[in-house]
Amino acid sequence: MNKFRFTIKLMAIAIFMFAFASMAQAQATRTWVSGVGDDANPCSRTAPCKTFAGAISKTAACGEISVLDPGGFGAVTITKSITIDGTGTLAGILSAGVNAIVINVAATTDVVTIRGLTIDGACTGLNGIRIVGNMPKAVNIEDCVIFRFSGLGIDYAATAGTLGHLNVRNSVIRDNVGDALGATTSAGQVKGTLTNSSFTGSGNGVHAKINSRLTAEHCNFSGSTSNGVLADGGTGVIRISNSTIHDNAVNGVSAPAGGVVGINSCDIYNNLGTGALASGGGEVDTYGNNRILANGTDLCATCTAKTPN
């Protein structure tokens, strides 16, 4: 009887260790996807998965999904800190009829990084990258192209939290029906930093909505069916430096309904409406060092002059 019990205990320990090893394998710090992978694989370097959705459940929080070779890796919902990196591999997401990437994290301390992806809405995709629920500590979008969505290229629409950061660097967001980038939150504040990026051919180039405070430097806002830059909602703020704002169908920059736009060393030209327009209690701050020309209306008569300190 004692021998039998001992054997049972050994079997129980073996089963527990096997289960623990399987669990550890399922939550690797780095996983891999390949255009010729299989989601039944463990997502290791030598046995990669096929899709981001297949890999994310096998990737530990704060881990990374890396792309081995060219491919379309499918739409994905992100619920934890993670990096998806397709640098140098022609990695993409083709998301007809759905959101390409939804970020809906469990904790406001989570950080999500999307790097080196081509995200194509194929004209029917809903939004390129959509942030909902809790505001993550940071969402970093680096070296990406996001285009042809029926909604927004980047839709920051969180509803909970105190402070979130959105960082867009070296990226192109273009040819979307909605805004190239829209940012708002119903609680707290979202802060955004836009650097060396283009927001073109969409509804508004960048739309700073309620509870958003954005800055942009060395960016391009052009070819929009509405405004190059719009700040509204009473608490939408964007300050732009060393950037070009041109060839938009309405205004270059617009600040209605209590929004604030700051322009510093910017070229604003060839916009069909007004180059820089403040209306309805909005404010456009200028330091007098912008070039505003060849617009439907060039004078910045409604701007607020600021003196550099």
N, C-alpha and C positions, 0 to 999 in steps of 0.2 A: 504493500500500500504506500509506504514512504517513497519507494522507488518510483511508483506511478505518479505520486504528487510532484516529486522532483522533476520528472519528465514534463509534466504539464507546465510547471513553472518555467522551465527552460524554453518550452514552445511559446509561452506567453511573452517572455522577454525577447525572443527572436522576432515575433510578430510586431512587438512594439518598436524594436530597433529598425525593422524593415519599413514600417509605416513612417517613422521619424525620418529615415533616409529619403524616402519618396517625397515627403513633405519638403525637406530641405532642397531636393532637386527641383521641385515644382516652384520654389521661390528663390531662384538664382539671382545674384546681384546683377549679373549681366546675361542677357539673352540675345539670341540672334534670329533674324528672319532672312529668307532668301526667296527669290522669284521661283525657285524650284524646290522650296521646302514643303513641309507637311505639318499641319497643326497637331497631329498625333505625336510628333517628335517632342523631345524634352526642351527644344529651343537652344541647344548647345551649339558651339562653334561647328562641330562636325555633324550635327543632326538638327538643323535649323527649322524653325516654324515657317509657315507660309504667310501669315497675316499678323498685323499689329494686335488685333483682337485676340488671336490665339496665343500670342507671346505675353500679353500683359498679365494674364492670370498666373503665369509662371515666373513673373519678375517681382522681386521683393521691393517693398517701398524704398524709395531713394535709389533704386537701381536704374539700369539703362537697357533699352532695346536698341541694338545696333543692326545696321543693314549690311549684308554681305555683298549683294550684287543688285543690278537693276531689277525693278519689278513694281507692280501696283499692289499695295499691301492692305488695302481696304480701310473702311471707316472704323473708328475706335472711340470708346468712351473711357476717359481717364478718371479714376476715383482716388488716386494717391500720388504722392511725390514720385515723379519719374522723368527720365529723359528719353526721348525718341530721336535718334541721330541717324540721318541718311546721308551724311556728308560724303560727297564724291562718288556716289553710286547710282545716280539717276533714279532715286527712290521717289515714289509718288503714292497719292491716294486719288482714285477716281470715284466720285461719290454722287452719282446721279440719283436725284430724288431724296437724298438724306443729308444730314449734317456730316461733314467729313470727320471732324474731331470735336467731341463734347468733353469739356472739363468740368467735372462736378465732384470736387474733392470732399473728403470727410472732415478735414481739419484745416483751419485757417493758417496753420504753420506749414502747409504743404507747398512745395515748389515744383512747377512743371516746366520743362524745357522742350521745345519743338525745334529741331535744327535740320537744315539741309533737305527739305521736302518740297516737291511740287504737288500742290493740292488743287485739283481740277473739279469744278462742279458740273462740268458737261452741260451747262445751261439750265439744268433742272435741280441741281443740288441746292439744299436749303441755305446753309451757312458754312463757310470754310472752317473757322475755329469759333466755337461758342462756349463762353464761360458762364455757368449758371450755379445756383446754390451758394455755398460758402465762397467768399473771396479767398483765393489762395494767397499765401504770402507773396508769391511772385509767379507770373507767367512770362516766360522768355520765348520769343519767337525770333529765330536767327536764321538768316540765309535761306529764306523760304520764298516761294512764288505761290500766291493764292488768287484764283481767278475763275470767272464764269459761273458764279452762284446767283440764284434767283433772289437770295436774301443778301446778307452782309458777308464781306470777306472775313472780317474779325468782328464778332459780336460779344462785347463784354457786358453781360447782363446779370451780374451776381445779385443776390437778394439778401445775403446775410454776412455779418462780419464787421470789423471796424476799419481796417485799412488793407488794401490790396495794391500790388504793383503790376503794371503791364509794361514790358520792355520789348520793343520791336526794333531789330537792328539788321541792316543790310538785306532788306526784304522788299518784294514788289507785290502790291495788292491791287489788282486791276480788273476792269471789265465785269463788275458785279452790278446787279440791278439795284440793290440797296447800297448803303454806305460802304466804302472800302473798309473803314474802321468806325465803329460806333461804341462809345463807352458810357456806362451808367451803372449805378447801384442804388438800391432802395434803402440801404443802410450803410452808415460809415462813409468812406471815400475811396475812390479808385484813383491812383496816381499813375501816370503813364509817361514813359520816355521813348520817343521815336527818333531814331538816328539813322542817317544814310539810307532812307527808304523812300519808295514811291507809292503814292495813293492816287491812282489814275483811272479814268474811264468808268467811274461808278456813279452812284447817286450823289452823295457828298463825298469829298475826299476823306476828311476826318470830321466826325460829328462828336463834339464834347457835350454830353447830356448831363442830366441831374447828377450831382455829387461826383463829378469827374474833374480832375485837375491834371492837364497834360502839358508836356513840353515837347517841342520838335526842333531838331537842328539838322541842317544839311539834308533836307527832304524836298520832294517834289509833289505838288498837289495840282493836278491838271486833268483836263478833258472830262470833268464831271458833268453829269446832266443837270446838276443843281449848283451848289457852291463848292469851291475848293476846300474851304474850312468853314465850319459852322459851330458856334458855341451858343447854347440856349438852355432852357429849363430853369433859369434863375441861378443855378449854381454850376453851370458848365464853364470851364476855363481852359484855354489853351494858349500857350505862349510859344511863338515861332521865331527862330533866329536863322540867318544865313540860308534861306530857302527860296525856292521859286514857286509861284502860284499863278498859273496862267491857263488860258484857253478853256475856262469853265463857262457853262451855259448861263449861269446866273451871276453871282458875285465871286470875287476872289476870296475875300474873307467877310463873314457876316456874323454879327453879334446882336440878335434880337432878344427880347424877353428876358433881360437880365443876364445874358451870357457875357463873357469877357474874352476878347482875343488880344494878345499882345504881338506886335510885329517889330522886329529888330533886324536891320540889314537884310531885308527881303526884296526880291524883284517880283512885282505884281503887275501883270500885263495881259492884254488880249482877252480879258474877261468881258462877256457880253453885257453884264450889268455894271455894278459899281466895283471899283477895285477893292476898297475897304469901306464897309458900311456898318454903322451902329444905328440901331433903331429900337423903338419900344422899350427903352430903359436899358438896352445893352451898351457895351463899352468896347471900343477898339483903342488900345493904347499904342502910341507910336513915339519913337525917339527921334523922329525927323531924319532918319538915315535910310529910309526905304526909297526904292525907285518904283513909282506908281504911274504907269503910262499906257496909252493905247487901249484903255478900257472904255466901255460905254460911257461911264462917268469916272473921271480920274481924281477929281478933288476929294481929299479926305476931310471934307467939311464937318463930318460928324465924329471925327477921331478926337481922342484926348491926348494932348501933347504931354510927354513925360521928359524930364531932364535926368540924364545919367548922373549917378552919384560919383 
